[in-house]
Amino acid sequence: MEIGDVLIAKQMNSDFTTILVKAIGRVTEPSTDGHRVGVEWIRDFRTSPITLPTSYRQTLTKVSDSAKSRQLIREHILPLLADGHETT
């Protein structure tokens, strides 16, 4: 992960098609030990269920720069980041 990358913490439902977005943050410090990074989390984030392709079941997934991924972010993630959210 690099500084500026966006992280989305999620919880997968048992149906393996719906996730609950638990938190969104941005990497602020690179990993020095291969396990931890500094993250600035959005403080007043509201959780939201989102139906996603099962390719997002892994613990860590890098989202590709494709039309489908951009649409997913535009339709599901950006609305969760409405103006007025503070970070911590």
PDB file of N, CA, C and O in Angstrom, chain B, residues numbered from 101:
ATOM      1  N   MET B 101       0.840  -1.176   0.000  1.00  0.00           N
ATOM      2  CA  MET B 101       0.000   0.000   0.000  1.00  0.00           C
ATOM      3  C   MET B 101       0.883   1.237   0.000  1.00  0.00           C
ATOM      4  O   MET B 101       1.978   1.249   0.563  1.00  0.00           O
ATOM      5  N   GLU B 102       0.377   2.271  -0.646  1.00  0.00           N
ATOM      6  CA  GLU B 102       1.121   3.516  -0.738  1.00  0.00           C
ATOM      7  C   GLU B 102       0.336   4.647  -0.086  1.00  0.00           C
ATOM      8  O   GLU B 102      -0.884   4.565   0.058  1.00  0.00           O
ATOM      9  N   ILE B 103       1.032   5.688   0.301  1.00  0.00           N
ATOM     10  CA  ILE B 103       0.376   6.862   0.868  1.00  0.00           C
ATOM     11  C   ILE B 103      -0.645   7.381  -0.140  1.00  0.00           C
ATOM     12  O   ILE B 103      -0.353   7.530  -1.326  1.00  0.00           O
ATOM     13  N   GLY B 104      -1.843   7.652   0.358  1.00  0.00           N
ATOM     14  CA  GLY B 104      -2.923   8.136  -0.496  1.00  0.00           C
ATOM     15  C   GLY B 104      -3.887   7.055  -0.938  1.00  0.00           C
ATOM     16  O   GLY B 104      -4.994   7.366  -1.377  1.00  0.00           O
ATOM     17  N   ASP B 105      -3.497   5.783  -0.834  1.00  0.00           N
ATOM     18  CA  ASP B 105      -4.415   4.701  -1.185  1.00  0.00           C
ATOM     19  C   ASP B 105      -5.621   4.729  -0.258  1.00  0.00           C
ATOM     20  O   ASP B 105      -5.493   5.060   0.921  1.00  0.00           O
ATOM     21  N   VAL B 106      -6.778   4.387  -0.779  1.00  0.00           N
ATOM     22  CA  VAL B 106      -8.011   4.351   0.006  1.00  0.00           C
ATOM     23  C   VAL B 106      -8.249   2.920   0.476  1.00  0.00           C
ATOM     24  O   VAL B 106      -8.144   1.972  -0.301  1.00  0.00           O
ATOM     25  N   LEU B 107      -8.572   2.782   1.762  1.00  0.00           N
ATOM     26  CA  LEU B 107      -8.884   1.480   2.342  1.00  0.00           C
ATOM     27  C   LEU B 107     -10.362   1.435   2.700  1.00  0.00           C
ATOM     28  O   LEU B 107     -10.922   2.415   3.191  1.00  0.00           O
ATOM     29  N   ILE B 108     -10.980   0.306   2.453  1.00  0.00           N
ATOM     30  CA  ILE B 108     -12.376   0.100   2.820  1.00  0.00           C
ATOM     31  C   ILE B 108     -12.433  -1.155   3.669  1.00  0.00           C
ATOM     32  O   ILE B 108     -12.150  -2.253   3.188  1.00  0.00           O
ATOM     33  N   ALA B 109     -12.803  -0.992   4.945  1.00  0.00           N
ATOM     34  CA  ALA B 109     -12.961  -2.135   5.844  1.00  0.00           C
ATOM     35  C   ALA B 109     -14.374  -2.666   5.656  1.00  0.00           C
ATOM     36  O   ALA B 109     -15.341  -1.905   5.631  1.00  0.00           O
ATOM     37  N   LYS B 110     -14.478  -3.991   5.523  1.00  0.00           N
ATOM     38  CA  LYS B 110     -15.770  -4.592   5.210  1.00  0.00           C
ATOM     39  C   LYS B 110     -16.038  -5.815   6.072  1.00  0.00           C
ATOM     40  O   LYS B 110     -15.133  -6.394   6.672  1.00  0.00           O
ATOM     41  N   GLN B 111     -17.294  -6.183   6.112  1.00  0.00           N
ATOM     42  CA  GLN B 111     -17.725  -7.427   6.749  1.00  0.00           C
ATOM     43  C   GLN B 111     -18.566  -8.168   5.724  1.00  0.00           C
ATOM     44  O   GLN B 111     -19.534  -7.612   5.205  1.00  0.00           O
ATOM     45  N   MET B 112     -18.217  -9.410   5.424  1.00  0.00           N
ATOM     46  CA  MET B 112     -18.945 -10.196   4.435  1.00  0.00           C
ATOM     47  C   MET B 112     -20.132 -10.899   5.084  1.00  0.00           C
ATOM     48  O   MET B 112     -19.996 -11.494   6.152  1.00  0.00           O
ATOM     49  N   ASN B 113     -21.295 -10.831   4.440  1.00  0.00           N
ATOM     50  CA  ASN B 113     -22.459 -11.586   4.901  1.00  0.00           C
ATOM     51  C   ASN B 113     -22.284 -13.053   4.549  1.00  0.00           C
ATOM     52  O   ASN B 113     -21.439 -13.399   3.724  1.00  0.00           O
ATOM     53  N   SER B 114     -23.070 -13.909   5.162  1.00  0.00           N
ATOM     54  CA  SER B 114     -22.969 -15.350   4.917  1.00  0.00           C
ATOM     55  C   SER B 114     -23.411 -15.733   3.507  1.00  0.00           C
ATOM     56  O   SER B 114     -23.112 -16.837   3.053  1.00  0.00           O
ATOM     57  N   ASP B 115     -24.125 -14.833   2.796  1.00  0.00           N
ATOM     58  CA  ASP B 115     -24.533 -15.146   1.420  1.00  0.00           C
ATOM     59  C   ASP B 115     -23.399 -14.929   0.418  1.00  0.00           C
ATOM     60  O   ASP B 115     -23.530 -15.281  -0.755  1.00  0.00           O
ATOM     61  N   PHE B 116     -22.285 -14.348   0.877  1.00  0.00           N
ATOM     62  CA  PHE B 116     -21.096 -14.100   0.077  1.00  0.00           C
ATOM     63  C   PHE B 116     -21.336 -13.203  -1.133  1.00  0.00           C
ATOM     64  O   PHE B 116     -20.529 -13.196  -2.062  1.00  0.00           O
ATOM     65  N   THR B 117     -22.431 -12.449  -1.137  1.00  0.00           N
ATOM     66  CA  THR B 117     -22.661 -11.483  -2.215  1.00  0.00           C
ATOM     67  C   THR B 117     -22.880 -10.083  -1.665  1.00  0.00           C
ATOM     68  O   THR B 117     -22.807  -9.104  -2.408  1.00  0.00           O
ATOM     69  N   THR B 118     -23.147  -9.982  -0.378  1.00  0.00           N
ATOM     70  CA  THR B 118     -23.392  -8.678   0.230  1.00  0.00           C
ATOM     71  C   THR B 118     -22.332  -8.414   1.284  1.00  0.00           C
ATOM     72  O   THR B 118     -22.046  -9.265   2.125  1.00  0.00           O
ATOM     73  N   ILE B 119     -21.753  -7.216   1.227  1.00  0.00           N
ATOM     74  CA  ILE B 119     -20.809  -6.822   2.266  1.00  0.00           C
ATOM     75  C   ILE B 119     -21.369  -5.610   2.989  1.00  0.00           C
ATOM     76  O   ILE B 119     -22.204  -4.881   2.455  1.00  0.00           O
ATOM     77  N   LEU B 120     -20.904  -5.411   4.191  1.00  0.00           N
ATOM     78  CA  LEU B 120     -21.248  -4.222   4.956  1.00  0.00           C
ATOM     79  C   LEU B 120     -19.976  -3.396   5.039  1.00  0.00           C
ATOM     80  O   LEU B 120     -18.983  -3.837   5.618  1.00  0.00           O
ATOM     81  N   VAL B 121     -20.000  -2.207   4.467  1.00  0.00           N
ATOM     82  CA  VAL B 121     -18.852  -1.313   4.543  1.00  0.00           C
ATOM     83  C   VAL B 121     -18.810  -0.763   5.957  1.00  0.00           C
ATOM     84  O   VAL B 121     -19.736  -0.078   6.392  1.00  0.00           O
ATOM     85  N   LYS B 122     -17.731  -1.063   6.677  1.00  0.00           N
ATOM     86  CA  LYS B 122     -17.609  -0.685   8.082  1.00  0.00           C
ATOM     87  C   LYS B 122     -16.835   0.609   8.286  1.00  0.00           C
ATOM     88  O   LYS B 122     -17.111   1.354   9.227  1.00  0.00           O
ATOM     89  N   ALA B 123     -15.865   0.885   7.413  1.00  0.00           N
ATOM     90  CA  ALA B 123     -15.039   2.086   7.567  1.00  0.00           C
ATOM     91  C   ALA B 123     -14.326   2.376   6.250  1.00  0.00           C
ATOM     92  O   ALA B 123     -14.066   1.479   5.449  1.00  0.00           O
ATOM     93  N   ILE B 124     -14.018   3.652   6.053  1.00  0.00           N
ATOM     94  CA  ILE B 124     -13.249   4.084   4.889  1.00  0.00           C
ATOM     95  C   ILE B 124     -12.154   5.011   5.390  1.00  0.00           C
ATOM     96  O   ILE B 124     -12.402   5.893   6.212  1.00  0.00           O
ATOM     97  N   GLY B 125     -10.947   4.806   4.892  1.00  0.00           N
ATOM     98  CA  GLY B 125      -9.823   5.640   5.306  1.00  0.00           C
ATOM     99  C   GLY B 125      -8.800   5.769   4.192  1.00  0.00           C
ATOM    100  O   GLY B 125      -8.924   5.149   3.136  1.00  0.00           O
ATOM    101  N   ARG B 126      -7.789   6.586   4.448  1.00  0.00           N
ATOM    102  CA  ARG B 126      -6.717   6.821   3.482  1.00  0.00           C
ATOM    103  C   ARG B 126      -5.379   6.539   4.156  1.00  0.00           C
ATOM    104  O   ARG B 126      -5.155   6.950   5.294  1.00  0.00           O
ATOM    105  N   VAL B 127      -4.489   5.836   3.452  1.00  0.00           N
ATOM    106  CA  VAL B 127      -3.165   5.514   3.986  1.00  0.00           C
ATOM    107  C   VAL B 127      -2.368   6.808   4.138  1.00  0.00           C
ATOM    108  O   VAL B 127      -2.254   7.591   3.195  1.00  0.00           O
ATOM    109  N   THR B 128      -1.813   7.025   5.345  1.00  0.00           N
ATOM    110  CA  THR B 128      -1.036   8.237   5.621  1.00  0.00           C
ATOM    111  C   THR B 128       0.436   7.939   5.882  1.00  0.00           C
ATOM    112  O   THR B 128       1.284   8.821   5.743  1.00  0.00           O
ATOM    113  N   GLU B 129       0.740   6.701   6.259  1.00  0.00           N
ATOM    114  CA  GLU B 129       2.124   6.304   6.534  1.00  0.00           C
ATOM    115  C   GLU B 129       2.360   4.923   5.948  1.00  0.00           C
ATOM    116  O   GLU B 129       1.532   4.030   6.128  1.00  0.00           O
ATOM    117  N   PRO B 130       3.476   4.730   5.250  1.00  0.00           N
ATOM    118  CA  PRO B 130       3.762   3.415   4.674  1.00  0.00           C
ATOM    119  C   PRO B 130       4.105   2.400   5.766  1.00  0.00           C
ATOM    120  O   PRO B 130       4.451   2.765   6.889  1.00  0.00           O
ATOM    121  N   SER B 131       4.003   1.150   5.418  1.00  0.00           N
ATOM    122  CA  SER B 131       4.357   0.083   6.352  1.00  0.00           C
ATOM    123  C   SER B 131       5.861   0.038   6.553  1.00  0.00           C
ATOM    124  O   SER B 131       6.630   0.141   5.598  1.00  0.00           O
ATOM    125  N   THR B 132       6.272  -0.118   7.803  1.00  0.00           N
ATOM    126  CA  THR B 132       7.692  -0.281   8.098  1.00  0.00           C
ATOM    127  C   THR B 132       8.001  -1.703   8.537  1.00  0.00           C
ATOM    128  O   THR B 132       9.163  -2.105   8.601  1.00  0.00           O
ATOM    129  N   ASP B 133       6.938  -2.472   8.843  1.00  0.00           N
ATOM    130  CA  ASP B 133       7.151  -3.843   9.307  1.00  0.00           C
ATOM    131  C   ASP B 133       6.447  -4.882   8.434  1.00  0.00           C
ATOM    132  O   ASP B 133       6.481  -6.072   8.745  1.00  0.00           O
ATOM    133  N   GLY B 134       5.814  -4.450   7.353  1.00  0.00           N
ATOM    134  CA  GLY B 134       5.117  -5.375   6.478  1.00  0.00           C
ATOM    135  C   GLY B 134       3.744  -5.788   6.958  1.00  0.00           C
ATOM    136  O   GLY B 134       3.087  -6.614   6.325  1.00  0.00           O
ATOM    137  N   HIS B 135       3.293  -5.212   8.091  1.00  0.00           N
ATOM    138  CA  HIS B 135       2.003  -5.597   8.664  1.00  0.00           C
ATOM    139  C   HIS B 135       1.077  -4.418   8.931  1.00  0.00           C
ATOM    140  O   HIS B 135      -0.143  -4.557   8.837  1.00  0.00           O
ATOM    141  N   ARG B 136       1.638  -3.265   9.260  1.00  0.00           N
ATOM    142  CA  ARG B 136       0.819  -2.120   9.675  1.00  0.00           C
ATOM    143  C   ARG B 136       1.098  -0.914   8.790  1.00  0.00           C
ATOM    144  O   ARG B 136       2.217  -0.719   8.314  1.00  0.00           O
ATOM    145  N   VAL B 137       0.063  -0.112   8.579  1.00  0.00           N
ATOM    146  CA  VAL B 137       0.195   1.166   7.875  1.00  0.00           C
ATOM    147  C   VAL B 137      -0.544   2.219   8.688  1.00  0.00           C
ATOM    148  O   VAL B 137      -1.453   1.892   9.452  1.00  0.00           O
ATOM    149  N   GLY B 138      -0.162   3.472   8.527  1.00  0.00           N
ATOM    150  CA  GLY B 138      -0.908   4.561   9.158  1.00  0.00           C
ATOM    151  C   GLY B 138      -2.130   4.869   8.314  1.00  0.00           C
ATOM    152  O   GLY B 138      -2.035   4.948   7.089  1.00  0.00           O
ATOM    153  N   VAL B 139      -3.284   5.045   8.959  1.00  0.00           N
ATOM    154  CA  VAL B 139      -4.532   5.303   8.237  1.00  0.00           C
ATOM    155  C   VAL B 139      -5.277   6.450   8.903  1.00  0.00           C
ATOM    156  O   VAL B 139      -5.377   6.508  10.129  1.00  0.00           O
ATOM    157  N   GLU B 140      -5.793   7.354   8.097  1.00  0.00           N
ATOM    158  CA  GLU B 140      -6.672   8.416   8.564  1.00  0.00           C
ATOM    159  C   GLU B 140      -8.096   7.962   8.231  1.00  0.00           C
ATOM    160  O   GLU B 140      -8.498   7.952   7.068  1.00  0.00           O
ATOM    161  N   TRP B 141      -8.855   7.585   9.274  1.00  0.00           N
ATOM    162  CA  TRP B 141     -10.209   7.043   9.085  1.00  0.00           C
ATOM    163  C   TRP B 141     -11.245   8.157   9.123  1.00  0.00           C
ATOM    164  O   TRP B 141     -11.061   9.149   9.829  1.00  0.00           O
ATOM    165  N   ILE B 142     -12.311   8.007   8.387  1.00  0.00           N
ATOM    166  CA  ILE B 142     -13.438   8.939   8.439  1.00  0.00           C
ATOM    167  C   ILE B 142     -14.166   8.684   9.746  1.00  0.00           C
ATOM    168  O   ILE B 142     -14.588   7.559  10.016  1.00  0.00           O
ATOM    169  N   ARG B 143     -14.315   9.722  10.560  1.00  0.00           N
ATOM    170  CA  ARG B 143     -14.886   9.553  11.898  1.00  0.00           C
ATOM    171  C   ARG B 143     -16.380   9.324  11.906  1.00  0.00           C
ATOM    172  O   ARG B 143     -16.860   8.432  12.606  1.00  0.00           O
ATOM    173  N   ASP B 144     -17.128  10.105  11.147  1.00  0.00           N
ATOM    174  CA  ASP B 144     -18.591  10.023  11.233  1.00  0.00           C
ATOM    175  C   ASP B 144     -19.163   9.199  10.080  1.00  0.00           C
ATOM    176  O   ASP B 144     -20.234   9.507   9.556  1.00  0.00           O
ATOM    177  N   PHE B 145     -18.451   8.168   9.701  1.00  0.00           N
ATOM    178  CA  PHE B 145     -18.877   7.303   8.612  1.00  0.00           C
ATOM    179  C   PHE B 145     -20.099   6.503   9.013  1.00  0.00           C
ATOM    180  O   PHE B 145     -20.190   6.025  10.143  1.00  0.00           O
ATOM    181  N   ARG B 146     -21.037   6.354   8.092  1.00  0.00           N
ATOM    182  CA  ARG B 146     -22.209   5.512   8.349  1.00  0.00           C
ATOM    183  C   ARG B 146     -22.039   4.219   7.562  1.00  0.00           C
ATOM    184  O   ARG B 146     -21.688   4.256   6.382  1.00  0.00           O
ATOM    185  N   THR B 147     -22.281   3.082   8.197  1.00  0.00           N
ATOM    186  CA  THR B 147     -22.131   1.808   7.512  1.00  0.00           C
ATOM    187  C   THR B 147     -23.233   1.656   6.480  1.00  0.00           C
ATOM    188  O   THR B 147     -24.302   2.254   6.601  1.00  0.00           O
ATOM    189  N   SER B 148     -22.962   0.853   5.471  1.00  0.00           N
ATOM    190  CA  SER B 148     -23.931   0.675   4.408  1.00  0.00           C
ATOM    191  C   SER B 148     -23.741  -0.681   3.743  1.00  0.00           C
ATOM    192  O   SER B 148     -22.619  -1.036   3.383  1.00  0.00           O
ATOM    193  N   PRO B 149     -24.830  -1.454   3.572  1.00  0.00           N
ATOM    194  CA  PRO B 149     -24.700  -2.729   2.859  1.00  0.00           C
ATOM    195  C   PRO B 149     -24.582  -2.486   1.358  1.00  0.00           C
ATOM    196  O   PRO B 149     -25.266  -1.628   0.799  1.00  0.00           O
ATOM    197  N   ILE B 150     -23.707  -3.250   0.720  1.00  0.00           N
ATOM    198  CA  ILE B 150     -23.479  -3.124  -0.708  1.00  0.00           C
ATOM    199  C   ILE B 150     -23.363  -4.526  -1.290  1.00  0.00           C
ATOM    200  O   ILE B 150     -22.669  -5.375  -0.731  1.00  0.00           O
ATOM    201  N   THR B 151     -24.035  -4.772  -2.401  1.00  0.00           N
ATOM    202  CA  THR B 151     -23.883  -6.047  -3.093  1.00  0.00           C
ATOM    203  C   THR B 151     -22.724  -5.913  -4.070  1.00  0.00           C
ATOM    204  O   THR B 151     -22.736  -5.057  -4.955  1.00  0.00           O
ATOM    205  N   LEU B 152     -21.732  -6.763  -3.898  1.00  0.00           N
ATOM    206  CA  LEU B 152     -20.520  -6.705  -4.717  1.00  0.00           C
ATOM    207  C   LEU B 152     -20.214  -8.068  -5.318  1.00  0.00           C
ATOM    208  O   LEU B 152     -20.680  -9.093  -4.820  1.00  0.00           O
ATOM    209  N   PRO B 153     -19.429  -8.075  -6.391  1.00  0.00           N
ATOM    210  CA  PRO B 153     -18.984  -9.365  -6.934  1.00  0.00           C
ATOM    211  C   PRO B 153     -18.185 -10.118  -5.878  1.00  0.00           C
ATOM    212  O   PRO B 153     -17.555  -9.499  -5.021  1.00  0.00           O
ATOM    213  N   THR B 154     -18.205 -11.420  -5.928  1.00  0.00           N
ATOM    214  CA  THR B 154     -17.526 -12.229  -4.921  1.00  0.00           C
ATOM    215  C   THR B 154     -16.012 -12.092  -4.987  1.00  0.00           C
ATOM    216  O   THR B 154     -15.326 -12.620  -4.112  1.00  0.00           O
ATOM    217  N   SER B 155     -15.468 -11.413  -5.975  1.00  0.00           N
ATOM    218  CA  SER B 155     -14.017 -11.245  -6.055  1.00  0.00           C
ATOM    219  C   SER B 155     -13.491 -10.384  -4.908  1.00  0.00           C
ATOM    220  O   SER B 155     -12.277 -10.307  -4.715  1.00  0.00           O
ATOM    221  N   TYR B 156     -14.360  -9.744  -4.152  1.00  0.00           N
ATOM    222  CA  TYR B 156     -13.945  -8.911  -3.024  1.00  0.00           C
ATOM    223  C   TYR B 156     -14.040  -9.659  -1.697  1.00  0.00           C
ATOM    224  O   TYR B 156     -14.159  -9.025  -0.648  1.00  0.00           O
ATOM    225  N   ARG B 157     -13.991 -10.988  -1.717  1.00  0.00           N
ATOM    226  CA  ARG B 157     -14.087 -11.790  -0.502  1.00  0.00           C
ATOM    227  C   ARG B 157     -12.768 -11.887   0.239  1.00  0.00           C
ATOM    228  O   ARG B 157     -12.767 -12.169   1.437  1.00  0.00           O
ATOM    229  N   GLN B 158     -11.647 -11.664  -0.427  1.00  0.00           N
ATOM    230  CA  GLN B 158     -10.352 -11.792   0.221  1.00  0.00           C
ATOM    231  C   GLN B 158     -10.162 -10.702   1.269  1.00  0.00           C
ATOM    232  O   GLN B 158     -10.852  -9.682   1.264  1.00  0.00           O
ATOM    233  N   THR B 159      -9.207 -10.943   2.171  1.00  0.00           N
ATOM    234  CA  THR B 159      -8.904  -9.972   3.215  1.00  0.00           C
ATOM    235  C   THR B 159      -8.446  -8.653   2.609  1.00  0.00           C
ATOM    236  O   THR B 159      -8.904  -7.585   3.015  1.00  0.00           O
ATOM    237  N   LEU B 160      -7.551  -8.728   1.647  1.00  0.00           N
ATOM    238  CA  LEU B 160      -7.036  -7.529   0.991  1.00  0.00           C
ATOM    239  C   LEU B 160      -7.164  -7.720  -0.512  1.00  0.00           C
ATOM    240  O   LEU B 160      -6.660  -8.702  -1.058  1.00  0.00           O
ATOM    241  N   THR B 161      -7.827  -6.798  -1.180  1.00  0.00           N
ATOM    242  CA  THR B 161      -8.012  -6.873  -2.621  1.00  0.00           C
ATOM    243  C   THR B 161      -7.695  -5.523  -3.226  1.00  0.00           C
ATOM    244  O   THR B 161      -8.230  -4.503  -2.792  1.00  0.00           O
ATOM    245  N   LYS B 162      -6.832  -5.507  -4.220  1.00  0.00           N
ATOM    246  CA  LYS B 162      -6.563  -4.274  -4.948  1.00  0.00           C
ATOM    247  C   LYS B 162      -7.602  -4.173  -6.057  1.00  0.00           C
ATOM    248  O   LYS B 162      -7.735  -5.078  -6.881  1.00  0.00           O
ATOM    249  N   VAL B 163      -8.331  -3.073  -6.071  1.00  0.00           N
ATOM    250  CA  VAL B 163      -9.372  -2.876  -7.069  1.00  0.00           C
ATOM    251  C   VAL B 163      -8.705  -2.428  -8.367  1.00  0.00           C
ATOM    252  O   VAL B 163      -7.921  -1.479  -8.380  1.00  0.00           O
ATOM    253  N   SER B 164      -9.022  -3.114  -9.443  1.00  0.00           N
ATOM    254  CA  SER B 164      -8.430  -2.787 -10.730  1.00  0.00           C
ATOM    255  C   SER B 164      -9.031  -1.493 -11.280  1.00  0.00           C
ATOM    256  O   SER B 164     -10.125  -1.088 -10.887  1.00  0.00           O
ATOM    257  N   ASP B 165      -8.313  -0.862 -12.179  1.00  0.00           N
ATOM    258  CA  ASP B 165      -8.800   0.354 -12.828  1.00  0.00           C
ATOM    259  C   ASP B 165      -9.535  -0.053 -14.101  1.00  0.00           C
ATOM    260  O   ASP B 165      -8.992  -0.009 -15.205  1.00  0.00           O
ATOM    261  N   SER B 166     -10.782  -0.448 -13.905  1.00  0.00           N
ATOM    262  CA  SER B 166     -11.613  -0.871 -15.034  1.00  0.00           C
ATOM    263  C   SER B 166     -12.916  -0.085 -14.998  1.00  0.00           C
ATOM    264  O   SER B 166     -13.249   0.545 -13.994  1.00  0.00           O
ATOM    265  N   ALA B 167     -13.642  -0.129 -16.096  1.00  0.00           N
ATOM    266  CA  ALA B 167     -14.929   0.575 -16.152  1.00  0.00           C
ATOM    267  C   ALA B 167     -15.876   0.044 -15.079  1.00  0.00           C
ATOM    268  O   ALA B 167     -16.606   0.817 -14.459  1.00  0.00           O
ATOM    269  N   LYS B 168     -15.868  -1.269 -14.856  1.00  0.00           N
ATOM    270  CA  LYS B 168     -16.752  -1.875 -13.858  1.00  0.00           C
ATOM    271  C   LYS B 168     -16.380  -1.411 -12.449  1.00  0.00           C
ATOM    272  O   LYS B 168     -17.262  -1.101 -11.648  1.00  0.00           O
ATOM    273  N   SER B 169     -15.080  -1.361 -12.139  1.00  0.00           N
ATOM    274  CA  SER B 169     -14.633  -0.903 -10.821  1.00  0.00           C
ATOM    275  C   SER B 169     -14.960   0.571 -10.604  1.00  0.00           C
ATOM    276  O   SER B 169     -15.418   0.953  -9.527  1.00  0.00           O
ATOM    277  N   ARG B 170     -14.728   1.392 -11.610  1.00  0.00           N
ATOM    278  CA  ARG B 170     -15.041   2.821 -11.491  1.00  0.00           C
ATOM    279  C   ARG B 170     -16.530   3.031 -11.263  1.00  0.00           C
ATOM    280  O   ARG B 170     -16.918   3.901 -10.484  1.00  0.00           O
ATOM    281  N   GLN B 171     -17.369   2.245 -11.933  1.00  0.00           N
ATOM    282  CA  GLN B 171     -18.816   2.345 -11.742  1.00  0.00           C
ATOM    283  C   GLN B 171     -19.196   1.942 -10.321  1.00  0.00           C
ATOM    284  O   GLN B 171     -20.016   2.603  -9.684  1.00  0.00           O
ATOM    285  N   LEU B 172     -18.603   0.862  -9.825  1.00  0.00           N
ATOM    286  CA  LEU B 172     -18.851   0.391  -8.461  1.00  0.00           C
ATOM    287  C   LEU B 172     -18.513   1.480  -7.448  1.00  0.00           C
ATOM    288  O   LEU B 172     -19.294   1.750  -6.536  1.00  0.00           O
ATOM    289  N   ILE B 173     -17.367   2.095  -7.608  1.00  0.00           N
ATOM    290  CA  ILE B 173     -16.938   3.162  -6.693  1.00  0.00           C
ATOM    291  C   ILE B 173     -17.867   4.360  -6.806  1.00  0.00           C
ATOM    292  O   ILE B 173     -18.294   4.911  -5.792  1.00  0.00           O
ATOM    293  N   ARG B 174     -18.181   4.763  -8.018  1.00  0.00           N
ATOM    294  CA  ARG B 174     -19.045   5.926  -8.242  1.00  0.00           C
ATOM    295  C   ARG B 174     -20.438   5.716  -7.648  1.00  0.00           C
ATOM    296  O   ARG B 174     -20.999   6.630  -7.044  1.00  0.00           O
ATOM    297  N   GLU B 175     -20.998   4.515  -7.817  1.00  0.00           N
ATOM    298  CA  GLU B 175     -22.372   4.260  -7.393  1.00  0.00           C
ATOM    299  C   GLU B 175     -22.513   3.876  -5.921  1.00  0.00           C
ATOM    300  O   GLU B 175     -23.542   4.156  -5.306  1.00  0.00           O
ATOM    301  N   HIS B 176     -21.483   3.234  -5.346  1.00  0.00           N
ATOM    302  CA  HIS B 176     -21.643   2.693  -3.995  1.00  0.00           C
ATOM    303  C   HIS B 176     -20.738   3.308  -2.939  1.00  0.00           C
ATOM    304  O   HIS B 176     -21.160   3.482  -1.795  1.00  0.00           O
ATOM    305  N   ILE B 177     -19.506   3.640  -3.296  1.00  0.00           N
ATOM    306  CA  ILE B 177     -18.559   4.133  -2.297  1.00  0.00           C
ATOM    307  C   ILE B 177     -18.618   5.650  -2.175  1.00  0.00           C
ATOM    308  O   ILE B 177     -18.699   6.169  -1.061  1.00  0.00           O
ATOM    309  N   LEU B 178     -18.580   6.370  -3.281  1.00  0.00           N
ATOM    310  CA  LEU B 178     -18.587   7.835  -3.212  1.00  0.00           C
ATOM    311  C   LEU B 178     -19.809   8.408  -2.489  1.00  0.00           C
ATOM    312  O   LEU B 178     -19.661   9.392  -1.765  1.00  0.00           O
ATOM    313  N   PRO B 179     -21.013   7.838  -2.651  1.00  0.00           N
ATOM    314  CA  PRO B 179     -22.145   8.365  -1.881  1.00  0.00           C
ATOM    315  C   PRO B 179     -21.956   8.258  -0.370  1.00  0.00           C
ATOM    316  O   PRO B 179     -22.550   9.029   0.384  1.00  0.00           O
ATOM    317  N   LEU B 180     -21.133   7.309   0.078  1.00  0.00           N
ATOM    318  CA  LEU B 180     -20.870   7.172   1.513  1.00  0.00           C
ATOM    319  C   LEU B 180     -19.916   8.252   2.013  1.00  0.00           C
ATOM    320  O   LEU B 180     -19.785   8.467   3.218  1.00  0.00           O
ATOM    321  N   LEU B 181     -19.256   8.922   1.085  1.00  0.00           N
ATOM    322  CA  LEU B 181     -18.268   9.939   1.432  1.00  0.00           C
ATOM    323  C   LEU B 181     -18.814  11.339   1.195  1.00  0.00           C
ATOM    324  O   LEU B 181     -18.088  12.216   0.725  1.00  0.00           O
ATOM    325  N   ALA B 182     -20.069  11.554   1.510  1.00  0.00           N
ATOM    326  CA  ALA B 182     -20.699  12.848   1.314  1.00  0.00           C
ATOM    327  C   ALA B 182     -19.920  13.927   2.060  1.00  0.00           C
ATOM    328  O   ALA B 182     -19.296  13.648   3.084  1.00  0.00           O
ATOM    329  N   ASP B 183     -19.956  15.153   1.551  1.00  0.00           N
ATOM    330  CA  ASP B 183     -19.269  16.277   2.204  1.00  0.00           C
ATOM    331  C   ASP B 183     -19.674  16.386   3.659  1.00  0.00           C
ATOM    332  O   ASP B 183     -20.802  16.072   4.040  1.00  0.00           O
ATOM    333  N   GLY B 184     -18.742  16.831   4.445  1.00  0.00           N
ATOM    334  CA  GLY B 184     -19.029  17.025   5.862  1.00  0.00           C
ATOM    335  C   GLY B 184     -18.445  15.943   6.737  1.00  0.00           C
ATOM    336  O   GLY B 184     -18.449  16.069   7.961  1.00  0.00           O
ATOM    337  N   HIS B 185     -17.940  14.879   6.133  1.00  0.00           N
ATOM    338  CA  HIS B 185     -17.318  13.819   6.949  1.00  0.00           C
ATOM    339  C   HIS B 185     -15.965  14.296   7.437  1.00  0.00           C
ATOM    340  O   HIS B 185     -15.183  14.867   6.677  1.00  0.00           O
ATOM    341  N   GLU B 186     -15.699  14.060   8.698  1.00  0.00           N
ATOM    342  CA  GLU B 186     -14.405  14.418   9.287  1.00  0.00           C
ATOM    343  C   GLU B 186     -13.540  13.184   9.357  1.00  0.00           C
ATOM    344  O   GLU B 186     -14.041  12.063   9.430  1.00  0.00           O
ATOM    345  N   THR B 187     -12.252  13.392   9.334  1.00  0.00           N
ATOM    346  CA  THR B 187     -11.321  12.275   9.471  1.00  0.00           C
ATOM    347  C   THR B 187     -10.638  12.363  10.823  1.00  0.00           C
ATOM    348  O   THR B 187     -10.604  13.415  11.462  1.00  0.00           O
ATOM    349  N   THR B 188     -10.099  11.236  11.235  1.00  0.00           N
ATOM    350  CA  THR B 188      -9.351  11.180  12.487  1.00  0.00           C
ATOM    351  C   THR B 188      -8.066  10.445  12.291  1.00  0.00           C
ATOM    352  O   THR B 188      -7.292  10.291  13.236  1.00  0.00           O
TER     353      THR B 188
END
